[in-house]
Amino acid sequence: MNFDLSDEQRALASAAADFFASAASPSAARASLDAGAPIEPGRKAIADTGFAAITVPESAGGGGGSVLDLAVVAEQAGRVLAGPSLVTAARVAVLLDGDDARLAGFADGSAAYAVIEEDGGPVLDATTADRFLAFRDGAVVSGSGTVTDREPIDATRGLADVTLGDTEVVSADAAARWERALHVGQVVLAAEGLGTASKALEVAVDYAKQRVAFGRQIGSYQAIKHALVDAFVGVEQLRSLVWWAAWTADESPSELALAAAAAKGTAAVVLEHTAETLVQVHGGIGFTWEHDAHLYWRRAKVDRFLLGDDVDAFDTVARLAIAAAS
Amino acid sequence: MDFEDTPEEAAYRATVRDYIEAHRGELMSISEGGRRSMDLSAAKAHQALLYDGGLVGVTWPKEYGGQGGTQMQQAIVNQEVAKAGLAGLVGVIGLGMCGPTIIAHGSDYQKSRYLGRLLRADDVWCQLFSEPASGSDLAALRTRAVKTDSGSWRVNGQKVWTTLAHVADYGILLARTDPDVAKHRGLTMFVVDMHAPGVTVRPLRQMSGVAEFNEVFFDDVEIPDEERLGDVGDGWRVALTTLMSERLSLGGGGTDVGASLDAAAAHVAKRISELPEDRQALVRQEFGRQYAASLATRYTGYRQLSAISKGAMPGPEASAGKLAGTKTGRALADLGVRLLGKEGVYATTSDGDGRWQSSQAGLPGMAIAGGTDEILRNVLGERVLGLPPEPRADKGMSFNESLKLGGGSAGGAQ
């Protein structure tokens, strides 16, 4: 057994950390929210690095990598609240698999896809998309769409309502493909959540080491220390589920549905808890618009509802586990 | 990343499995292995037989009778023993804590006298650390060892929560030899003969009704100086070796806390259909959350095991696994009892099943033993997150001075 990242994956994480830290930030997220500034790094920049197309086959201009590779990168994107989401990239790669012409357009950044989860629902990365993938009558279809902007909680997610226009079939008889895309998307969403949560924890811990009250650093008080430790334990638990779930996507597809739901639901809970802790540990300053805390918090409050909420996810875990034991 | 055995691991696993299979009839099963009710000679024979097959002392150096193997091999043995439903080892404390401490700090005489017999369970060992007035604050312990004119040590005091003391032949004893220096600096470790005059062992009944551990009284117990383990005043450093080994032996490696996850799933699967639909949804929600949390704990254990197998030392991170595993274990036990419906008010169901009620009553102890949840949070906060320590009112004081602080008159024995 070797449940650890490879040296190549660590190098990939390091390269991704360098890129995302220079190309996106909580400040950029605030500017998107405040003034409608472009979401950073943006589709083109992410496509240019090759990160968006990690799981696209080399024959279509992608990296030919694994879901775990993509998850490792997604964690780094999550740390700096980058957008558009690699969740969309992960799903597109599955939904267009075998269609090298379309995939090549996605890989080089010339085609800006978003995936319509369900009709009438919010669509991730819609505000920067120019074409949409959806599931119609058992087929994956691609088409234009009319985007209706809504007031965002987290502008980096590019969420909007979409009315699908004319479509053409990309892949018929594609129920299994649609489902796999959802599961892989859940894994990558959890990986982004892992990055956001671990960064939020670091910010909170740093503050607890500096801020003094009653003559002591507040991190010396058990009330603060234990809250931070509970967040830390949650982040480490989540890391294990993200890695395992990504591994099942690549190596053990029969376990993917359960693993993806476990990772997705845990990410929702852990990120929300960590972000709430971040705000609380900062006290009044953590409640200001100027501070970054609310930007992580916003990501948490939005992500928990994407690709099913935590209640859906844990219900799925239970149903699958009960079925396996019956 | 992979979860399969390497060829070497697979070959080792096959050897272990074959040995267990070949001796299945002579080995004890888990139902026979309760610590209080066990047949001691059978438990000793069980361990000796496993030792003969190389399944005990897997990671111990060969020169002390061990196999010189890896932590991964130990994990494989643990997994196969659990899979076969074999009883635990009567030497669990000796193997996990006392032996490694002797290997690290013992004299040549102590190593040759004790280690071989410990491995084969010729002798059973216990660990005498906690006291009524010093649990979490272990270094504040009060049991005194005073040097006599003849050069031996005379010990008086009381220990508590001592697993296996009622059948133990020896123990490692942490005692205060100098009360006029800071509490951590006035301690010394000894090997104590549990059959020596003045040693009294009394079983201690837990809230679960089971009596798994004991309190131990020392009244003028004489210990020869050659049984001192490490230098005078170096007991705290020696104890840290023991606690580090404990961390490793409790190190999880992905095993479930409380009832196994499979058992919990089977229980839910059996009971859920008897419930009205609104209740079923609630059960699925709680079970799904705890199932995911259990998987997270399992895979966190695998991560640690992978790191250790590459040569990393088990660090305080292992405490995170214990915190999370305890929490989930308790929640699953609670769900297990709730699923019994009104029968949950009784200690066993009408068909004689008391597993969930036993878990419910036993698991609060997991949040206390081996470091309370609160102490583990301090350890993680300070050693892993680097947060500043809680101020200590007894800092810079000698042990005797610290007794004058609040609570100092509480007394040892009660």
Interface residues (C-beta under 8 A of the other chain):
Chain A: M1 N2 F3 D4 L5 S6 L68 V205 A208 K209 R216 Q217 G219 S220 Y221 Q222 I224 K225 H226 L228 V229 D230 F232 V233 E236 Q237 L238 R239 S240 L241 W243 W244 W247 E251 A259 A261 A262 G265 T266 V269 V311 A313 F314 D315 T316 V317 A318 R319 A321 I322 A323 A324 A325 S326
Chain B: M1 D2 F3 E4 D5 T6 E9 M72 D262 A265 A266 V268 A269 I272 A281 V283 R284 Q285 F287 G288 R289 Y291 A292 A293 L295 A296 T297 Y299 T300 Y302 R303 L305 S306 A307 S309 K310 E317 A320 L323 A324 E374 R377 N378 L380 G381 E382 V384 L385 G386 L387 P388 P389 E390 P391
